[in-house]
Amino acid sequence: MILCITEKPSVGRDLARILGATRSMGGYMEGNGYCVTWTFGHLCSLKDPADYDPGWKPWALSRLPMIPAKFGIKVMDDEGIRRQFNVIKTLIGQCDEIINCGDAGQEGEVIQRWVMQKAGCDKPIRRLWVSSLTDEAVREGFQHLRDHKELDSLYTAGICRAIGDWILGINATRLYSLKYGHDRQILSVGRVQTPTLALVVQRQRDIENFVPSDSWELKTKYRDTLFSATVKPFADREKGEKLLREVCQYPLVIEGVQQKKGKEAPPRLFDLTSLQVEANKKYSMGADATLKAIQSLYEKKLTTYPRVDTTYLTDDVYPKCGGILRTLKPYAALVSPLMGKALKKSKKVFDNSKVTDHHAIIPTGQSLPPDLSLDEKRIFHLVAQRFISVFYPDCTFEQTVVSAKAGTTGFKTTGKVITDPGWRAVYQKDDSGSQTTADDDNILPEFKPGESGPHEPQLAKRTTKPPKYYTEGTLLKAMETAGSTVDDEDLREALKANGIGRPSTRAAIIETLYKRGYIRQERKSLRATQAGIDLIDIIQDELLKSAKLTGIWEGRLRAIEANNYSASEFVEQLKAMIVEITRNVMADTSNKKIGTDTK
């Protein structure tokens, strides 16, 4: 008998149908030589401190840091979980072979292997690895099952992540709560949540401490077109006014007209973070709501695996794209120009070297059911629209730069005319019918070199503006790039390797900060509460609150996954880190105390 273990009952029953295991039993399905059972997500976890040493159960500074000689796992203390674990353990004892059918990612690998390990599994194991749950993808996956050992490094990285979070999260939370918590308050500190909170606090401080400064910029209007002086803006208004008086004495002379052709490639396909950012920007959806919606679409077989951090597809997906496009019936008007000819194959879309476990999020080609929720409809729309757009031509435009002079002072103006919208045609109108092009294009009249005439010089005051508060979308981007402010997609891709958190966990981190009372939302803006500010202020050790340093740890976890870094070295460094942090906090004689609130 072959035992298949999935991560959820719904996925298990669907898999059982495909395999012909149609008899429903207690906690599993059987038939056709297969048994299909399931976990409920995490059935096992790392042991609690008291499981290693009863003396670690009470919270005491004298017991810190708590570092087990060897980490272990346990079945979670829940009656339903224990019952299902025993079903799996019994089936493992009876089967001849196991197929691990958990979610194909790091977290899924840890969930399944911990259960098999705790159940004492000694049977041969193979791995089902699919990017969508359609019947076709599952059947194809069963034809190409992977060797269990191929994914050992993925599992190792997952264990290191869990151990790192245990070492820092449990020890630091106890340490700061006991040392600084007022009236037994719990001060939650974590490897990822604390640097994320620090980003919000720092941005808030930057805004509160911002001092605006004024400058004056010389401009002039000629033939209803605004030209800007090529000199730098003036910090001293009098100097600007002096040049203004001088310029007023001369006509404006057009010196040159340059026209350059340019093109703009379609935006990249979605990874999870960029999808959450776009949904927050367009629909004000929170990161967690977007994750739930795209996970539901995946389980309904409408989109591919969502917890990904790549915006690329592999070459073997290309032959299937035409078929997927044809199934997008609600988008027939947008798809029809692509049909009847070879689809564009861009290196910005198809690149095997940029894909490890799973490719970017795309539709699967299944028909849309009528009962999708509003959130699901919105997220599917974003995914489908983006998928269609990458096969459209580049947007082409002509950029005109007009240079001029008034006396000895130079001026210039630029304008852009779109000559072929290309992929922008897919985004011409959003759901409310409004235009969604990125910028208002400045269309210029025709100018000829040598022409001149009267103009209207003016001195325009410019006041610097503070940075904007984070929204969930912009905070997700900051987490992805370890605090760097990046709009360029290529640079964003390069910085992903050292982002903080994983795409699948960033939404949960933000939710945790809400629940702990460390951040709150005002309209779309995120604000740190006084408790959140106090916590960041009291943490003096940059190792705990620096996004860049935490990003280095994330980069090392990725390197472990790629077999390029030592797991033992990673864990030993974290142990040394918590020892140093504990020593520094213990040495603090300030007697500071803080509480938690949601004000």
N, C-alpha and C positions, 0 to 999 in steps of 0.2 A: 504494500500500500504506500502511495506517495502522499505526504502531508504538505499542504500549502498553508502558510500562515500570512494573513493580511493584517493591515493596521486598523481596519474598521469593519464592523459587521456588514454595513451596506456594500462595501467593496468586496468582502468575502462572499456574500450571496450572489453578487453579479459574476464573480469569478467562477463560483460553483456552477452557475448556469452554463457558462461557456464550456466548462470541462465536463459537464454531464453528471455532476454530483448533485442529484436532485432530492435525495432523502434528507429531511430536516431532523437533526438530532439535538441533543442538549448542548448548545454552544458550538456546534459545527454542522457541516453538511457532508454527506458521503455519497459515493456512487461512481461507477465507471473506473474503479481502481484508485480513486482519489478521496482524500478527506480534506475539507477546507475549513479552517478555523480562523480565529482573529483575536487580536488584542483590542483594547479600547484606548489606543494611544499608549501612553506610558503605563505599563504594569509594574515596572521595576524602577528603582531609583538608587542613587548612592546612599549608603547607610548614614544615619544621623550620628552626631557626635557621641551620644550616650551608647550607641551600639558598639562603639569601639572601646569606650571606657566609661563606666557608670559615673566616675568622678567628673566627666565632662557634661553631665546633664544640667547641674546648676550653673547659672551664669556667674563667672567669677574672673576678675582680671588676673588673678594668680595662675589660672589654668591656661592662659593664652600665651602664644598661639597654639591651637590644637592642630597637630599634624600627624595623622595616622601613619604607622609604619608601612601599611599597605591598604589601599582603598578597596572596599567591597560593596556589593550591591544587595538589595533586599526587595522582596515583593511588597508593594505599597499596602498600607494598613487600611484595607477596605474590603468588606465582605464580598461584594460583587466581583472585585478584581481578583481576590483570592480564589473564588469559585472558578472564574474563567482561566486563571493560571493553572489550576489543577486539571482542567479539561485539556489544556495544551500539553501539560507535563505527561498525562496519561497517553495522549495520542503520539507524542514523541517516542515514548517507550514502545509503542506498538508498530510504528511505521518502519519502512525500509529505507526511505529517503525523504529529505525535507527540501521544499522549495520556498525560500524566503521571498515573500511577495509584499513586503512592506513598502512604504513610500520610497521611491528611488532617490534618496538623498542622505546627507550625513545624519540628521536626526532620526530618520526612518531606520537607518542601519543600526544605530545605537539601541533604539527601542526593541528591535527584533532580536539582536544578538544577546542583549541582556536577558531577555526571556528564555532564550534557548540555553544560555549559559547557566542560569539559575535552575533550569529544569534538568540539568546534567546531561545535555544532549551529546551523544557520541556517534550520531548518524551522519552519513554523507549529506552535504548541503550544497544546493545550487541557488542562483539568484535570478529572479525575474527583474529585469530592468527596462522599464518602458517610460515614455514621455507623455503618453496619453492613455486613458482607460477605455478607448473604443474597443469593440470586439476584435476588429482587425489588428490593432496594435497589440492587444493581449495575446492573440493567437500567434502573431509574428514573434512576440517576446518569448513565448514558450518554445518556439522553434530555435531560438538563439539564447538559451539560458547561459548565464555567466558562471564561471567558477567562483565559489564563495571566497576564495583567498585573493581574488583580484581586487577585492574591496577592503582588504585588511587595513590599508593606510587611511581610508575614509573613516573606518571605525576607530582607528587609533586617534585620529584628529578629534573625533567626537568625544572620546573618553577624556582626552586632554582638556577639551573645552569644559566638560562637566566638572572635572577635578579642579581646574583653574577657578571656575565659578564658586566651587565649594570652599576652596582654600581662602580666597579673597572675600567672598560674600559672607560666609558664616563667621569667620574670624573678625573681619573688619566691622560687621554689624554689631557683634558682641562688644568689641573693643570700644567703638565710638559711643554705643549706647550706655555702657557701664561708666565710661570716663566722662561723658559730656551730657548724657540724657537727663533731662529734668523730670523728677518725680516718676522714675522708672519708664520713661518714654523710650520706645524703640527707634533708633536712628538707622534706617536701612541704607546700607552701603553695598555697592556691587561693582564688579569688574567693568561692566558696560554702562549700567544705569548712572553711576556717579559722574563719569566724564560727559555723559549726555546731558545730565542736569547742569554740569559746569558750563556747557555751551550756552544753555538758556540763560543762566545767571550772568555770564560774561556779556552776552548780547544786550541784556537788560541794563547792565551797568554802562555799557558803551552808549546806550540811548540816553540814560539819565544824566550821564556826565558830559554829554555832547555840548560843545559850545559852538554855535553857528558863527561863521565868518562871512563877511560880505566882500564881493569883488565886482568890478565893473567891466563889461565887455563892449567893445566898439562894434556896432553893426550899422548897416545901411540898407535902405530899400531902393531898388532900381527895377523899373518895369514890373512892379508888384512882386518882386522876388527879393527875399532877404539874404544879404551877403554878410559873412562874418569876417572881421579883421584877422589877419594872420599873426598879429602880435598877441602876446599873452594877456589875459585879463589883468586889470590894474587893481592892486590892493589899495592904492591911493586914488580917491575919486578925482582929486584936482589934476593929477597927471592925465587921467582919462579925458577930462574936460578940455585940457590944453590940446590934446591930439584931435579931439572932436572939432574944436574951433579951426584948427589947421585944415582938416579934411573938408570942412564946409566950403572952403575957398576954391575947391577943384571939382570938375566934373568927374564922374566915374567912367573909366575907360576899360573896355573889355580887352584883355590881353591874350587870352587863349581859351579854347574850348576843346577839352579832351573827352573822347567817348571810348569806354571800355566795355567789352562784352563779358558777362559773368554768368555763372550758374550756381545753383544751390541744390544739393542732394536732398533726398527725402530724409525726414527724421528717422533715427534708428528704431528698430523693433523694441518692444518693451521687455525689460527684466522686471522683477517684482518691485524694486524701489522706484524706478522711473514710472511704473504704472500707478503706484501709490501717490507719487508726486503729481502726476497729471490729473488723477481723480480728485485730489484735494484742491488743485487749482481750478478745475472746470466745474466740479460738482460739490465742492466743500466736504467731500467724504473724508472721514478719518482714516488713518493708516490701517487700523484694525478692521474697520468696516470693509475696506477694499480687499484686504487679505481674505476675509470671510467670504466675500462675493466671488473672488477669483478661485478660491479653493472649492467652493460649491460648483462653479462652472466646470472645474476640472473633474469633480466627482460625477457630474452629470454628462461627462464625456464631450463637452462643447469646446473646451480649450485645453491646451497642453499643460504639463506640470508647471505649477506657478512659482515655486520657491527657488527661483534661479537668479543668478547674478551676471548673466551674459545677455548681450543684445544681438547675438549672431545665430545663424542656422548652419547646420552641417550640409555638405554637398548632397548627401543622400536624400535630404528633404526636398530638394529642388524639383525632381520629377513629379512629386505629389502636389505641388503648389497650384498647378492649373486646375486640378480636380477640386481642391479645397475652395479656390476662388469661385468655381461654378456653383458650389453649394450655398454660397452666400446670397440667397434669393432676395432678401431685403435691400441688398446693395447692387442689384443687377445693373442699374444705370451706370454705376461707377466701374463695375467689372467688365462690362461689354467692350469698352475700348481696348482692353488687354487681350481679348480672345481672338483666335484666328492667326496668331503669330507667336513666335518664341518669346517667353517671358524674359525680362531683363534679369541678368544674374550679376549682381554687384558684389565686389569684395567687401563692401561695408555691410552686406547682409549675409553672404555665404562665406564662411571661413572656418574650416575644421580646426585650425590651430587655436581659435578663440573659444572653443567649446570643450568642456571637460565632461561633466556628468549629463547635463541637459542643455537643450538649446533654448532660444528666446521663446516667449509666450506667443502662441499663434492659435487661430481657430483649428479645430480638428476636421471640419468638414461635415459634422453631424447637423441634422436639421434642428432649428430652434423650436423648443416646445412653447406652447402659448402661456404657460403658467410661471414664467420667470418673474422674480421680484424686480422692483424698480432698480435697486442697486445692481442686480445681476445684468439687467438690460443695459444699464449705463456702462458697466465694465466691459461687457461683451462688445458694445459699440466702439469703445476706445480701441480694443484689441483688433477687431475686424477692420476698422478704418485705417489703423496703422499698418496692418498686414497688406491691405490693398495698395496703400500709397507707395510702398517700397518697390513696387513693380512699375510704377509710373515713371516717365522721363524726369530728368532734372528740371527744375524751374530755371528758365533762362531770362536774363534781363540785360539792359544796357544802362551803364552808369555814366553820368555826365558830370564832369568837374569843370566849372567855369571860374577862371581866375581874372581878377580885375585890379585896377589901381586908382586911387584918388590922391594925386600928388605923389608922395613917396610911400604911401601906406598901401599895403597889399590887402586884398579881400578875396574870398572865394565862397562858392556855394556848390552844393552837390545835389543831384537828383537821380532817381532810379526809376526806370520804366520797365515793367515786366513785359517781355516780348512773347513768352509762352509760359503759362502758369504751371505746366507739367503736373507734378504731384500736388501742388497747391489746389488744384481743381477738386481734389478729394475733400479738402477742408474749407471749401468756399463758404459753406453755411453750417453753423452748429445747430443744435436741437431747437433753438428759439428763432432760427433764421438769420442771426446776425453774422457779420463777417468775422472770420477768425484768422486772417492773415496777420503775420507777426508785427509788421510796422506799417505806418501810413507812408506810402511812397510819395516822395516830393517830385512832382512832375514839373519840369521847367519849360518855359517858352524857348523859342529858338534864339540863340545869341550868335553874333558874328564877331570875330576878332577885329578890333579897330573901332567898333561902334562906341559911342560915348553919349553922355547926356546927364541931365540933372538927377540928383539922388537925394535921399532923406537920411542923413546920418543920425544916429542916436546912441546914447550910452545906456546899456541895459544892465540893471543891477542883478547880480546873481548871489544867492545865499545858499551856503552849503546845507545839506539836509542830513539828519542822523540816519544811521542804518535802520532797517525795518525790523520789527519784532519777528521772531521765528513763527512760521505756521507749521503745522504737522508736515506739510510737504517740504518746506525749506529745511526743517530740522532733519528730515530723512536724508536729504541731499548732503547736509553737513555731516551726518553720521557716516554716510557712504564715503566721504572724502576726508574723514578725520578732521573736520573743522574748516577745511579750505573752502573758500567761496569760488565755485567753478561753474561756469555756464557752458564752456566749450565741451562738446561731447567726447572728443578724442582724449582730452586731458582727464575728463571724468573717468573714462575707461581705465586710464593708466593709474589713477589714484585708488581705484577700487580694491587693489590688493591689500592696502593698509587701512581700509575703512574700519569703523568700530561696529561690532555686532555682525550678525549674518542677515541677509534679506528676510529670512523667515522669522527672525526674532526681534527686529527693530520695532515693529508695531507693538509687540508685547512690552518692550522696554518703556516706550512712551506711556502705555496704559498703566504700567507699574508706577511711574512717576505721578500720574494722576491719582492713583489709589493711595499712595503714600502721603498725599497732600503736599508734594514738593512743587508741582506746577498746576496751573489752572488755565482755562481757555476764556478769552474775552473776544467774542465774535470768532474770527479765525486765528487771532494772535495768541501765542503761548506766553504766559507770564509766570515767573518764579514766585512762589509764596515766600513769606518771611522765613518759614521753616526751611525751605529749600536754599534760600540765600545764606541763612545761618549755618546750615550743614556744610556748604561749600567753603564758607569762610573759616570754619573751624578745622577743616581738613587742610593741613599745611603741606602734606606730602604730595608732590606733583605726580608721583607714580600712580596715585589712586584717581586723580581727577583730570589728567591730561589726555585729551582725545588723540593727540599724536602718539603718545607713548602707548596708549591702549591699542592704537592702530598697528603699532609694531608687533604687539602680541598677536593680533589677528593675522598679520602677515606671516608670522611663524606658524600659526595653526594651518594656514593654507600650504605652507612649505612642508609641514608634516604630512598633509594629505597627498602631496606630490612626492613623498619620499625624499625630500631635500633638507629635512631638519630632524633633529633627534627629539623624540617624545620625552625621554627621560630628562634631557637638558631643559626642555620647556618647563616641566613640572618642578625641577630643582630650582630654576630661576624664580618661579612663583613662590616657592617655599621661602627662599632667601628674601624675597620682596616682603612677604608678610612678617617675617622676623624683624626686618628693618623698620617697617611701619609700626609694629607693636612697640619696639624699643623707643622710637621717637615719641609716640603718644604717651607712653608710661613716664617719659622724662618731662612732660609738660606740667608745670606747676601753676598754671594760670587759674585753675579752678573754675573755668567757664562752664556754663550749663545752658542747654537749649532744649526747647520742646518742639512738638509738631503741631501744625494747625493748617487750616485750609483758607486762611484769610488772604 
